[in-house]
Amino acid sequence: MWCSGCGNGLVTGSLLRAIENLDIDTSKIAIVSGIGCSSRAAGYLNFQTLHTTHGRALAFATGLKMVRPELTIFVIMGDGDAMAIGGNHFIHASRRNIDLNAIIFNNNIYGMTGGQASPLTPQGEKATTAPYGAERNFDIMKVAVATGATFAARATTYHLPLLDKLIEKGVKNKGFSVVEALTYCPVGYGKLNKKGDATAMLNWYKENSIPVEKCTTVDHEGKITVGIHHHQAAPEFVEEYTRRTQGVKR
């Protein structure tokens, strides 16, 4: 499915290592995905999976969690599923603090459908629909925190051990967890913006990332901040819903 050099397989590998490290019963895992390059990862995974419509992965996952709260659910999304057509579902899953694990493959482009600009294409960078540069982009971490997610973290495909750990910590969080995985697209995004091959793009992540903990003491303008950006406990939606319905029945 993926182009030569694509980083999506690396993110998928991190997800699998996190699941193995957590020792979760595989029959209690569900993978929900939408449409796009990254969402096709579900087809490679031997779990219960839902490959849903574009932008609706979180809506399907919400319904699944409501009727099967014992499941550990991972929601695999790309630029569109998370921040464009799926943006409304994202902010409300976050607001509700429903216990889902959103893994966002951020490759800065709509890679599968022709390299169009997405809400995650960096400002000024080119795409087939933005030949003179894209408009201002979303910062997923800021959107997640502002809308109520109780866990928000970021890593890149260069920082795979960190990405493994962040996914693990997100699963342990009781509520809506967002892990942004920056993954290079050497074909749809890299070529048009003269970023070099996959190795060059991976090295760019290495040279332009900084641990979020250092941001108070080191100039991080223009850098990718990796690590946990937010973690705070709050009531979880399914538990609150169950509690309220039981009260009504009485």
C-alpha positions as CSV (number, residue, x, y, z in Angstrom):
1,M,0.0,0.0,0.0
2,W,2.6,2.5,1.0
3,C,5.2,4.1,-1.2
4,S,8.9,3.2,-0.9
5,G,10.4,5.1,2.0
6,C,7.1,6.0,3.7
7,G,7.2,6.3,7.5
8,N,3.8,4.9,8.1
9,G,5.2,1.4,8.7
10,L,7.4,2.8,11.4
11,V,4.5,4.3,13.3
12,T,2.6,1.1,12.9
13,G,5.6,-0.8,14.4
14,S,5.5,1.5,17.4
15,L,1.9,0.8,17.9
16,L,2.5,-2.9,17.9
17,R,5.5,-2.7,20.3
18,A,3.4,-0.6,22.7
19,I,0.6,-3.2,22.6
20,E,3.1,-6.0,23.2
21,N,4.8,-4.1,26.1
22,L,1.4,-3.5,27.7
23,D,0.6,-7.2,27.4
24,I,-3.0,-6.5,26.4
25,D,-5.2,-9.5,25.6
26,T,-5.5,-9.2,21.8
27,S,-9.1,-10.2,21.8
28,K,-9.8,-7.1,23.8
29,I,-8.2,-4.7,21.3
30,A,-10.1,-2.9,18.5
31,I,-8.5,-0.8,15.7
32,V,-10.7,1.8,14.1
33,S,-9.5,3.8,11.1
34,G,-10.9,6.1,8.4
35,I,-9.6,6.8,4.9
36,G,-6.1,7.7,3.8
37,C,-2.6,6.4,3.6
38,S,-2.2,5.9,7.4
39,S,-5.7,4.5,7.9
40,R,-4.8,1.5,5.7
41,A,-2.6,0.3,8.5
42,A,-5.6,-1.4,10.0
43,G,-5.5,-3.9,7.1
44,Y,-2.1,-5.1,8.2
45,L,-3.1,-5.7,11.9
46,N,-4.5,-9.0,13.2
47,F,-7.0,-7.5,15.6
48,Q,-10.7,-6.7,15.5
49,T,-10.7,-3.8,13.0
50,L,-13.2,-1.3,11.6
51,H,-12.1,0.5,8.4
52,T,-14.7,3.3,8.3
53,T,-15.7,6.3,6.2
54,H,-13.5,9.4,5.8
55,G,-13.4,11.5,8.9
56,R,-15.8,9.3,10.9
57,A,-13.3,7.0,12.7
58,L,-13.9,8.7,16.0
59,A,-17.6,8.6,15.6
60,F,-17.5,4.8,15.0
61,A,-15.0,4.4,17.8
62,T,-17.3,6.3,20.2
63,G,-20.2,4.0,19.4
64,L,-18.0,1.0,19.9
65,K,-16.7,2.2,23.2
66,M,-20.2,2.9,24.5
67,V,-21.4,-0.7,23.9
68,R,-18.0,-2.4,24.6
69,P,-16.3,-0.3,27.3
70,E,-14.0,-3.2,28.2
71,L,-12.2,-2.9,24.9
72,T,-8.9,-1.0,24.4
73,I,-9.6,1.0,21.2
74,F,-6.9,2.6,19.0
75,V,-8.2,5.1,16.4
76,I,-5.7,5.4,13.5
77,M,-6.1,8.7,11.6
78,G,-4.3,10.9,9.2
79,D,-4.5,14.6,8.4
80,G,-8.1,14.5,7.1
81,D,-9.6,12.0,9.5
82,A,-8.3,14.0,12.5
83,M,-8.2,17.6,11.6
84,A,-10.2,18.3,8.4
85,I,-13.4,16.4,7.6
86,G,-13.0,14.6,11.0
87,G,-12.2,17.8,12.9
88,N,-15.7,18.1,14.5
89,H,-15.6,14.5,15.7
90,F,-12.1,15.2,17.2
91,I,-13.1,18.2,19.2
92,H,-16.1,16.4,20.7
93,A,-14.3,13.2,21.5
94,S,-11.8,15.4,23.2
95,R,-14.4,17.4,25.0
96,R,-16.2,14.3,26.3
97,N,-12.9,12.7,27.4
98,I,-14.0,9.3,26.1
99,D,-11.4,6.6,26.7
100,L,-10.0,6.3,23.2
101,N,-6.4,6.3,22.0
102,A,-6.1,8.5,18.9
103,I,-2.9,7.9,17.0
104,I,-2.5,10.6,14.4
105,F,-0.1,10.0,11.5
106,N,0.9,13.5,10.6
107,N,2.6,13.5,7.2
108,N,1.8,17.1,6.4
109,I,-0.1,16.2,3.2
110,Y,-3.0,14.3,1.6
111,G,-0.7,11.7,0.2
112,M,-3.0,9.0,-1.2
113,T,-5.2,11.3,-3.3
114,G,-2.6,13.5,-5.1
115,G,-0.6,15.6,-2.6
116,Q,-3.2,18.2,-1.8
117,A,-2.7,20.6,1.1
118,S,-4.1,19.6,4.4
119,P,-4.8,21.4,7.7
120,L,-1.4,20.0,8.8
121,T,0.6,21.2,5.8
122,P,3.1,23.7,7.3
123,Q,2.5,27.3,6.5
124,G,4.3,28.3,3.3
125,E,5.0,24.8,2.2
126,K,3.8,23.7,-1.3
127,A,1.2,21.1,-2.3
128,T,-0.6,20.4,-5.5
129,T,-3.5,22.6,-4.4
130,A,-1.1,25.2,-2.9
131,P,1.6,25.8,-5.5
132,Y,2.5,29.1,-3.8
133,G,2.5,27.9,-0.3
134,A,-0.2,26.7,2.2
135,E,-2.0,28.8,4.7
136,R,-1.5,28.6,8.5
137,N,-1.7,25.0,9.9
138,F,-3.1,23.5,13.0
139,D,-0.9,22.5,16.0
140,I,-2.5,19.2,17.0
141,M,-1.2,19.5,20.6
142,K,-2.8,22.9,21.1
143,V,-6.1,21.7,19.6
144,A,-6.1,18.6,21.8
145,V,-5.4,20.5,25.0
146,A,-7.8,23.3,24.2
147,T,-10.7,21.0,23.5
148,G,-10.2,18.8,26.7
149,A,-8.0,15.8,25.9
150,T,-6.5,14.5,29.1
151,F,-3.3,13.2,27.4
152,A,-1.5,14.8,24.5
153,A,1.9,13.8,23.3
154,R,4.1,14.0,20.2
155,A,7.0,12.2,18.6
156,T,8.5,11.6,15.2
157,T,9.5,8.6,13.2
158,Y,13.1,9.4,14.3
159,H,12.1,9.0,18.0
160,L,10.6,5.5,17.8
161,P,11.5,4.4,21.4
162,L,9.9,7.6,22.6
163,L,6.8,7.0,20.4
164,D,6.5,3.5,21.8
165,K,6.4,4.9,25.4
166,L,4.0,7.7,24.6
167,I,1.5,5.3,23.1
168,E,1.9,3.1,26.2
169,K,1.3,6.1,28.5
170,G,-1.7,7.2,26.4
171,V,-3.3,3.7,26.9
172,K,-2.8,4.0,30.6
173,N,-4.5,7.3,30.7
174,K,-8.2,7.0,31.6
175,G,-9.8,9.3,29.0
176,F,-9.1,10.7,25.5
177,S,-5.5,10.3,24.6
178,V,-3.9,11.9,21.6
179,V,-0.5,10.8,20.3
180,E,0.7,12.7,17.2
181,A,3.3,10.8,15.2
182,L,5.1,13.0,12.7
183,T,5.9,10.8,9.7
184,Y,7.6,11.9,6.5
185,C,6.0,11.5,3.1
186,P,8.9,11.6,0.6
187,V,6.7,11.3,-2.4
188,G,3.6,13.6,-2.0
189,Y,5.2,16.2,0.3
190,G,9.0,15.7,0.2
191,K,9.5,16.0,-3.6
192,L,7.4,19.1,-4.1
193,N,9.2,20.8,-1.2
194,K,12.7,19.6,-2.1
195,K,13.1,17.8,1.2
196,G,15.3,15.0,-0.2
197,D,14.7,11.3,0.2
198,A,13.3,9.4,3.2
199,T,16.7,9.4,4.9
200,A,17.1,13.1,4.6
201,M,13.7,13.7,5.9
202,L,14.3,11.4,8.9
203,N,17.6,13.3,9.6
204,W,15.6,16.6,9.4
205,Y,13.4,15.3,12.3
206,K,16.5,14.5,14.3
207,E,18.1,18.0,13.8
208,N,14.9,20.0,14.3
209,S,13.3,18.4,17.3
210,I,13.6,19.3,21.0
211,P,12.2,17.7,24.1
212,V,9.2,19.7,25.3
213,E,10.7,19.8,28.8
214,K,13.5,22.0,27.5
215,C,11.3,24.6,26.0
216,T,11.4,26.9,29.1
217,T,15.2,27.1,28.9
218,V,16.1,26.7,25.3
219,D,15.0,28.7,22.2
220,H,12.6,26.3,20.4
221,E,11.2,28.6,17.7
222,G,10.7,26.5,14.6
223,K,11.5,23.3,16.4
224,I,9.3,20.2,16.8
225,T,8.5,19.7,20.5
226,V,8.5,16.0,21.3
227,G,7.3,14.4,24.5
228,I,4.2,14.8,26.7
229,H,2.6,18.2,26.2
230,H,-0.4,17.6,28.6
231,H,-1.6,15.0,31.1
232,Q,-4.4,15.8,33.5
233,A,-7.1,13.6,35.1
234,A,-10.8,14.3,34.4
235,P,-14.0,12.2,34.5
236,E,-14.2,9.7,31.7
237,F,-17.3,9.9,29.4
238,V,-18.5,6.3,29.4
239,E,-18.2,6.0,33.2
240,E,-20.1,9.3,33.7
241,Y,-22.8,8.2,31.2
242,T,-23.2,4.9,33.0
243,R,-23.4,6.5,36.4
244,R,-26.1,9.0,35.2
245,T,-28.2,6.4,33.5
246,Q,-28.2,4.2,36.5
247,G,-29.3,7.1,38.6
248,V,-32.3,7.7,36.2
249,K,-33.3,4.0,36.4
250,R,-33.4,4.2,40.2
